[in-house]
Amino acid sequence: MAALVLRPGCRLDGPALYRHVEQLLPPYARPRFLRLQERLAMTETFKQQKVRLAQEGFDPTRVPDPLFLLDEATKAYVPLGPALWEGVLDGSCRI
């Protein structure tokens, strides 16, 4: 998973981001999940609070931020909603 902060007024373009990631990263290094945040949570020494993010995981019912999933079939990052989440859990949606 990667946590992203978008510039004010911008929105995530799933297909364009997929193309960008596809060009720069090998398949094993591409983030399967994206988490959009308003700002990155930092420690007092200006380090990212990655442990907290990892503990929260990628369950859309527990995470308050918008989540996206790398969808190889559509070649885009798509919103991770309840139906897609159920597909991830039951294995019908491969990640």
Phi, psi and omega per residue, in radians:
M1 nan 2.570 3.034
A2 -2.202 2.438 3.060
A3 -1.735 2.306 -3.102
L4 -2.166 2.584 2.987
V5 -2.126 2.105 -3.138
L6 -1.531 2.639 3.048
R7 -1.122 2.630 3.123
P8 -0.988 2.339 3.127
G9 1.491 -0.095 3.141
C10 -1.704 2.755 3.060
R11 -2.336 2.813 -3.091
L12 -1.324 2.220 3.053
D13 -1.792 1.686 -3.040
G14 -0.972 -0.858 3.128
P15 -1.138 -0.696 -3.139
A16 -1.177 -0.709 3.105
L17 -1.146 -0.678 3.089
Y18 -1.034 -0.829 3.140
R19 -1.055 -0.723 -3.140
H20 -1.106 -0.836 -3.140
V21 -1.136 -0.684 -3.137
E22 -1.075 -0.650 -3.130
Q23 -1.286 -0.582 -2.999
L24 -1.676 -0.466 -3.004
L25 -2.144 2.505 3.026
P26 -1.209 2.782 -3.067
P27 -0.913 -0.686 -3.102
Y28 -1.219 -0.315 -3.079
A29 -1.745 -0.082 -3.118
R30 -1.309 2.261 3.125
P31 -1.132 2.225 3.120
R32 -1.361 -0.487 -3.130
F33 -2.210 2.524 3.033
L34 -2.129 2.510 3.080
R35 -2.198 2.068 3.123
L36 -1.553 2.250 3.137
Q37 -2.196 2.702 3.087
E38 -1.299 -0.597 3.041
R39 -2.700 2.687 3.124
L40 -1.391 2.324 3.085
A41 -1.286 2.240 -3.079
M42 -2.141 2.706 3.039
T43 -1.466 3.134 3.118
E44 -1.148 -0.388 3.127
T45 -1.763 0.359 3.050
F46 1.109 0.642 3.021
K47 -1.869 2.598 3.120
Q48 -1.183 2.507 3.101
Q49 -1.518 1.257 -3.076
K50 -1.248 -0.549 -3.105
V51 -1.107 -0.777 3.121
R52 -1.085 -0.745 3.123
L53 -1.090 -0.731 3.132
A54 -1.143 -0.662 3.122
Q55 -1.152 -0.633 3.137
E56 -1.232 -0.499 3.085
G57 1.271 -2.596 -3.072
F58 -2.318 0.484 3.078
D59 -1.392 1.976 -3.083
P60 -1.111 -0.271 3.083
T61 -1.432 -0.271 -3.130
R62 -1.893 -0.434 -3.065
V63 -1.684 2.179 -3.102
P64 -1.334 -0.319 -3.094
D65 -1.473 2.684 3.048
P66 -1.101 2.380 3.128
L67 -2.050 2.566 3.116
F68 -2.293 2.616 -3.128
L69 -2.068 2.426 3.048
L70 -1.275 1.992 -3.120
D71 -1.881 1.832 -3.118
E72 -1.147 -0.543 -3.102
A73 -1.148 -0.747 -3.125
T74 -1.676 -0.086 -3.117
K75 0.963 0.932 -3.130
A76 -2.759 2.819 2.912
Y77 -1.555 2.156 -3.074
V78 -2.027 2.627 3.129
P79 -1.037 2.389 3.123
L80 -1.624 1.669 3.115
G81 -1.732 -3.108 -3.101
P82 -1.023 -0.719 -3.107
A83 -1.158 -0.789 3.120
L84 -1.163 -0.645 3.088
W85 -1.052 -0.762 3.101
E86 -1.081 -0.657 3.089
G87 -1.119 -0.644 3.080
V88 -1.142 -0.771 -3.110
L89 -1.136 -0.737 -3.082
D90 -1.555 -0.022 3.057
G91 1.527 -0.016 3.130
S92 -1.304 -0.370 3.048
C93 -1.893 1.926 -3.094
R94 -1.404 2.422 3.077
I95 -2.043 nan nan
